[in-house]
Amino acid sequence: MRRMQHNEQEPTHFNWRIVKSLIPYLLEFKVRIGIALLCLIATKVASVYLPFILKDIVDSLDSQLENKLFIVPFGLVAAYGLVRLTIVLFAEIRDTLFGRVTERAIRRIGLQVFEHLHAMDLNFHLERQTGGLSRDIDRGTSGISFLMRFMVFNVLPTLIEIAMVIAILLINYGLWFALITLLSIVFYIAYSVFATEWRTKYVRAANKADSSSNTRAIDSLLNYETVKYFTNEAYEAKAYDKQLAMWEQAKIKNRLTLFALNGGQAFIISIAMTAMLGLAAHQVTYGEMTLGDFVLVNAFMMQLFIPLNFLGFVYREMKGSLANIEQMFGLLSAKPTVSDREGASNLQLNNGEIIFDNVGFSYHHERPIIKNFSLKIPAGARIAIVGESGSGKSTLVKLLFRFYDSQQGNIFIDDQNITQVTQQSVRENIGIVPQDTVLFNDTIRENIRYGNPTASDQQVARATELAHLSQFIEQLPKGFDTTVGERGLKLSGGEKQRVAIARTILKKPKIIVFDEATSSLDSHSERAILAALKDLSSDHTSLAIAHRLSTIIDADNIVVMHQGEIIEQGTHQELLNNKGRYYSMWHLQKSDSKDG
């Protein structure tokens, strides 16, 4: 089981570059955004006008009380209700219109990330953490939704409303009202920014702990069988609980810093509200303001500080959203080490001849895996490669599929250097039956059809027969509709390999690679499948990586590898006559077979 650390890198500044990168996704719906912005303006104008209606209602009622009249100003009350309704309706229309923009942007970016991850090289995926990667994507798409919705329709409108209210207070009620409002807002925003920057490291620690615990859980569940084999349930639970404990502590610190932030914001709001209402009450007492003016100032302050308090929350969340989006965009910025050259053409496969020309490769510079490897595989030939574990056999397959590019020499298919053509065209023309077949958690039919997603049920059934899988499927209660479980755990190793063989048959490639393809089969099944594969590959170029030498004795050429180099090659009989390493391997396996 692979255990790895998840490194989260979150910015400590407000990254406007991320905001800029989202603009192209917004421009797809220009008209819709324009209408939404008009609704936004209408909403804010109505919001600012609402306290004036309230002032008129209060002043009207106050004057009637003085004159002993009790006529309710129904027109003003109706206007107040109508403006309230208008504010809500325009806000709902605005959110509905912009919702489509947000959802489409998330869809576009999500698909882009998904396609990019599939375009990354094998080394990236060997080092990745499925749980942490999944959380990065989830948090990133959620961050986009939050950022686009609240920045456009909450931050900007709130700032506009603040400017309008300060101007109204300055013109109608004098400098002190405007100054108190302005200073309180400046202090509030300054404190929010400072406190948010201070607590960023605690948010980052909580996110990191969240990803680590999720990665540990998924890693353990994906390796369910291994856990059971070694009875390490308690060990896994303890390790997971340790990750959860780190998450718990990080969340506690995060919550305490959030309390400090919210408490400071509440203190500033309370001081500002008290000062404003005290000044208004003083002026009402001395007849400098009406009771309606007092209500208007109070309404303005309530109306300002409610969204302003929300603005503090929005800023905090926007900081987190930007960090999450940057983490996801970091995936997009990762460049694969294996990539198609600009203007690369498609592989034109005619015969299927393969040439390894002085190929050298190493995963790490200090340990070469393949050294000066040269081999010609004629079109239609059946070539086998044998050797002890670590001799480089499977690495050759990865190089042929261009999961890696060789650091020395070249590989040619029909005289075309595979680094000069597209990776997809290379892989489209090569089929593989791997040693470890991983299946999707779907039906047997769909797992076989994966070799050719457009294949008919009849073609799937025919491939199943050729792979000697029909009898097994007929015994299942649901037949082809049987679900194979996570990674195919409901099937045996031999059954999974036969599904892989059926997949390859359905793909109909010109070149077929067998990587220990019959290692999990019993002798009877192995003989039957080998006979079918021999018929199938009669007009195909095939490369077999083999451990059991009995499966490749009829190969046209058997290549023996040792520490990344070819040490001998020839037919089965020729190699036995040479009495070299192959001879020793053959007799060792025959001896083991007799002992068994």
Summary of the structure (lengths in Angstrom):
residues: 596
radius of gyration: 35.4
end to end distance: 30.7
largest distance: 126.0
contacts: 1846
relative contact order: 0.08
helix: 66%
strand: 11%
